[in-house]
Amino acid sequence: MCVLTPVKFRLQLFEFEDLPWFPKVIRAGMMDYLRFTISVLRIYQPIVPLLRAAVLQAGQPNLLELCAGAGGGTEGVWRSLRASGLPLVSVTLSDLYPQPAAWQLLAERTGGGLRYEAAPVDATAVPAALTGFRTVFSAFHHFPPAAAEAMLADAVRQQAGIGIFEGAGKHWYELLLAWLVLPVVQLLTTPFIRPFRLSRLFFTYVVPLIPLCTIWDGTVSVLRMYPPEQLLALARRADPLGRFEWQAGKVRNPLTRSEVTYLVGVPKRN
């Protein structure tokens, strides 16, 4: 069926949350919903074994999450890594548009296992003081090819392992979900999202900017995603000397039957 086939082209359209002038309150509401949905559905649980192996191979037990947004899914991945034999692993959340209010909740709930960098962090030029195995969840598609390559090249330059994870497989049916199913889910679940914000209710039910912008950004996210072969091509250009081992592909979530697209790079050992 057509809806089950992959979307083979990539369109560099805009997303509202990328725009510098976009109202912070709307961006925060969209990020809160994304965090809530990813966490409840455990979208990124299938990549835990892959991430654990890469972290051990790189010898970098702590994670630096770039482009963290509201931290969607990070707590679940962190808890699973701890349960899998990495009891001391920690995560530092960072973003070009930091969300300390959402991150503080995660830090308190994890007893400091999740911490955050309050200053803006450019994922293409990470400060040397921020160390650890780099992860990017649900955000790599925001970067056009030149910037995406720059992000990977910065990891190679600083010898920091990196894992890119997108919570979709780039299929036509995912566009249908973004248009027909997820908006209904958003309307039903918004009252249960924490921390509670009156602004989130107002811009969901009275002036529905949050769901409308979420529909647009969700559609564009699928269209902007890089399939595995393009991820590998970016990695090879970012690492012309072959200093890293790279792998890319997709893994399926047995609970939701959805796919996660990934790229993992680990420094080669001399």
Summary of the structure (lengths in Angstrom):
residues: 270
radius of gyration: 17.6
end to end distance: 47.8
largest distance: 59.5
contacts: 874
relative contact order: 0.19
helix: 49%
strand: 15%
